[in-house]
Amino acid sequence: MIILDLLHEKIARDPIPISDTLKAFLNDFDAMENWDAFLHKDQIILNSPSSGVGIIDSTKDNEACYVFDEISELFFIPDIGFLSISKDRSIGFFDPENKKVENPIHLKKVLSVDSEITDVAYRKDWLWVATSGSGIYLIHLKTGKLLHYDVSSGLPTNYIMALKFHDDRTVWASTNNGIFRVIFSKNQQNINFENINYFNNKNGIPITEFIAGKSFEDSSGKLYFMGNHGLLMIRSQNFNRTNFTNNIVLTELKANHKPIPTTLALQHMNAIQLEHNENNLEFYFSSISGTAPENLNYSYMLEGYDKEWVHAGNRRYASYTNLLPGTYYFKVKLTHEEPTDTNANELEILIKEAYWQTAWFKGSLILVMAFLLFLLYHVRVNYLLKIRGIREEISADLHDDLGARLTTIQLLSAIHKNRFKNNKEFNQVLQQIDSEVLESTEALHDLVGSIKMNEEQMEDFLAKTRRYISETLEGSHLKYSIQINESLSQEGFSFKKRKDLFFIVKELINNIRKHAKATKVEVILDKKDSQLLLLVRDNGIGFDVNFNSDRNGLKNLKTRIERNNGVFSIVSNRNFGTSIEILIPFDSVSDIKSFLGFWTWNTKTKRIISKVSFKYGN
């Protein structure tokens, strides 16, 4: 093995004989991949990504070899020595003299990247790692903090071949298609890319494809990057930071795919107004710079629509559809720059409202709707008043006319009883007439009551039911108790259900009074499982519930309960009394409102109807 000194064009030291041991070691390295050799004191250090690191001690006769196959990449950094990257992506410090690797805890597996590592560079505690496919990683060697920059951060490509610093704020990078310069600022916790200038064959660069890890700096400060077809030399000190300031301008604005005519160029305008139907916008922009505009990466934002910057790559237009009326601000910048660093025009766009979108139109529409609702309310109230008047007329006619006729029949019957009191057969007929008249009077009273029942509140209905039970049983020998849950007055129970329930109570109470021969009666009105519970119990003679009777009482009872979606049960035994339990569901508020109308449930409106009805009756 011969070691050459290319700088002085001579052999650096005596040739090293190739023994069988050394040949076997060298044969382990893949001849098809690039591998590096380092001369460190009396040691020769070889490295390839697949075979690891080998050390040859040239001072020993047996050419002792040491292999570190867990190391993937090895780099020599003047300030810190040999830096190693293990195959598990842990970063460590390699000591070839003591033949060991130190892996600090905070640097273990910090670099989680699958792409090939092509080069590293070091500057003041920060390690810059170039990759082929994942951009650049920055690692703080003392804390393990990791930063990542790629095309979404403004880099022209993710394929970085080599890195070389010019000074503490400038680094150059070769890529698979040109080179670029990064100007950055640094503090203890972060590194910010302030400016990126990209150059390729469009800028006259003769070499655009470069070899991984091949770069160096000579004593005069010139930087060299090795390419596939030559060596590129850069005089970095001749590049002034202000030579490549990028001025971004808006070149065209379209609405609904048609250019918007303006009296001035867009870059000289601060604001523009558009009609409500000009809400599909396209913005076109470019860069007036010392580098090719297509080599730049752009980001844009439409304030009032976008919540964050939109990365467009090298695309130089933005489009928005179906924008709502309002004020927007369109901004564009280079992806790696802060908005304050870019000389871009901020364009204010005002999209006017259509007349039906204006506040005065919406206010007028609300007023019209309110007037229509009031008119509908007024019509509804008048309709209810008219229906109430008709009911009252019918009720009064029935009460006065039929009531008077029934009273006349009852008087005539009483007169004829005195005249024919000795005629038993005739008296029996008159007695039947009196009974029918009495039942007809009660039926008339019930009919008039049912006509007026829909005007009652639930509280009034419960009071009327209690009163009816008391009046019916008061004159009999029965002892009775009535238990009514007062909270029932808060539940919804429609007019039809109240009417049917009242007739059910009447039927049951009258049956007990006439047929049960009971001495005690108990009536309970309560709640059970969101339903109204009616429980009637007596200690009478009972009856056979399985006996088919021709009487209509039970049939009517069953019909009234089932048409209100209720259920009932009867428990009765001879001489042990009867217990009847009935459950009828409460109405929801929406059901009641839909049946009787919303306004009849409004307390204030009820008072209005009552006052108007009083005037109507007068």
Beta strands, then each sheet from edge to edge (+ up, - down):
strand 1: 4-5
strand 2: 10-11
strand 3: 36-40
strand 4: 43-48
strand 5: 52-57
strand 6: 65-68
strand 7: 71-77
strand 8: 81-86
strand 9: 91-95
strand 10: 100-102
strand 11: 116-123
strand 12: 126-132
strand 13: 136-140
strand 14: 146-149
strand 15: 160-167
strand 16: 170-175
strand 17: 179-186
strand 18: 191-199
strand 19: 210-217
strand 20: 223-227
strand 21: 230-234
strand 22: 247-255
strand 23: 258-259
strand 24: 271-274
strand 25: 281-288
strand 26: 298-303
strand 27: 310-313
strand 28: 317-320
strand 29: 326-334
strand 30: 347-351
strand 31: 479-484
strand 32: 520-528
strand 33: 531-538
strand 34: 567-572
strand 35: 578-585
sheet 1: 1+ 2-
sheet 2: 3+ 4- 5+ 6-
sheet 3: 7+ 8- 9+ 10-
sheet 4: 11+ 12- 13+ 14-
sheet 5: 15+ 16- 17+ 18-
sheet 6: 19+ 20- 21+
sheet 7: 23+ 22- 25+ 28-
sheet 8: 24+ 30+ 29- 26+ 27-
sheet 9: 31+ 32+ 33- 35+ 34-
end
